[in-house]
Amino acid sequence: MRWWKSGDLKKTEFVSRLSEMNPAKWGILLLIGVLLAVAAMPVSSKQQKKNTAGEQSEDMQKSVLEEKLEAFLENTEGVGKAQVILMTDEKKDRQSFYNSETIQVTGVLISAEGGGNPVVVQNIQEAVMALFQVDAHRIRIMKMK
């Protein structure tokens, strides 16, 4: 192995040294290659865990989206306190900012203190339409009592 560490080995010398290797060294080299190939293969149990986690995370993802939208609306002028309910579907055919591999927002129900003001309602509706790519008739904004 001195010839490998020295760094002054030329390509022709390297090939000739490989041809001089005995079968035991070739076997070790082959075994190392097989071990590296096996180590690089994906494990199927991880995929199964990912699928079950994906099913559980759909509800959690929906809750996170609702909380983010509530926080955003409550920080918007004129809205006041807000509550959000998202209707979702597993269809993945449309593109939006919050489109994920598991859920697609298909409808939004919002109750807001400023829901009686038409300007505030229009602003909320436009924001939700832009954020979730939901048509206006699928968004309902109500005044909170």
N, C-alpha and C positions, 0 to 999 in steps of 0.2 A: 504494500500500500504506500510505500514511500514515493513511488512514481506519481500517485494521485495527489499527494500533499505538496509536492515540490512545485507544481504549476508550470513546469517547462516541458510538459508532455505534448507532443504534436499529434495531430489526428491519425496519422498512419501508425505511430507507435501505440496509440490507444487501441486501435482496431487489432493490431497484432497481439497486444496484451490480452484483449478479450478472447481471442482465439486460443490463447494458451491456458485459459482458465479450465480447471478440472470440473467434472460433473457435479461434485458436491457444491462448489461455489455457484454454478449455474442453478442448481436446485434451490439454494438459499435466495438467490436473486429472483427466481420465479415465485417463491413463497412470499417474499416481500411485496412483489407486484400484486399477487392475489389478495393479500391482506389489505393493501391500499385500495384496491378496487372494491372489496367488501365494505370497508370503512366508509367509502364515498357513497354507497347505496342508501337511499332513503328508507326509513323504517315505517312500515304500514301502520303500526299502532299510533304513531303521532297523527296520522291522517284521520284515524277513527276518533281520537280525542278532540281533534280540531272540529270535526263535524258535530259532535255533541256539544262542544263549547259554543259553536256557532248558533245552534238552536237556542241555547240558554241566553246567549248574548243578544238575541234579537229583541227581547223585551227590555233588556238593560240598555241597548242602543236607543230604543224608542224613548225610554225615560230620559236618557241623557239629552236627546234632541229636544224633548219637551222642556226640560230645565233650561237649556241654553236659550231657547226661544223666549221663555218666560223672562229670564234675566235681561235679555236684549230689549224686550218690549217695555219692561218696567223702568229701564234706563232711557226710554224715549220720551220726549216731551209730550205731555198731554195724555199719555196712556194710563199712568197710575199703576195700581196693582193689577196683575194679569194672571190668568190660569189658562193653560194650553192642553188640548187633547189632540193627538195626531192619529189619524186613521192610516194604516199601512197595509201594504200588499207585498207579496213576494215577487212580483213582476219586476224584471230588470231591463225593460225595453226603452226606458226614457233616461235622459241624462239630466242630472241636477247636481248642485253643490253637495248635497247630503245624500246622494244616491250611493248605496253600498251594495255589497254582494248579497245581503240578506233581506233588506227591506227597501220599499219604495213608498214615499209619502203620497197618499192618494186624496187625503182630505185633512182640513185643519179646522178645529173649533176653538175659538178664543173668547174668553170672558174677560173684559177689561173695564176698569172704572171709567175710562174715557170713551167707552163704546157708544155713548150717546152723541158724540160730536162727529158729524160727517167727515170733517177733515182728518181727524184722528183715524177713523175707520178706513178711509181711503189710503192713508199712509201705511197702516198695518197691512191692509190687503195687498198693496203693491210690494211691500217688503216680503211678505210670505210668498207671493207669486214669483218673485225673483229668486228667493232662497231655495224653494222646493220645486219649482217648475210645475206648480199646481194651477189649474184654471180658476178663474174668479168664482165660478159657480160652485166650486168645491171648498170654498173658504167661507166660514160663517163667523161673524164678529158680533158679540152681544154685549150689552151694558151690564156691568156687575152691580148688584144691589148693595 
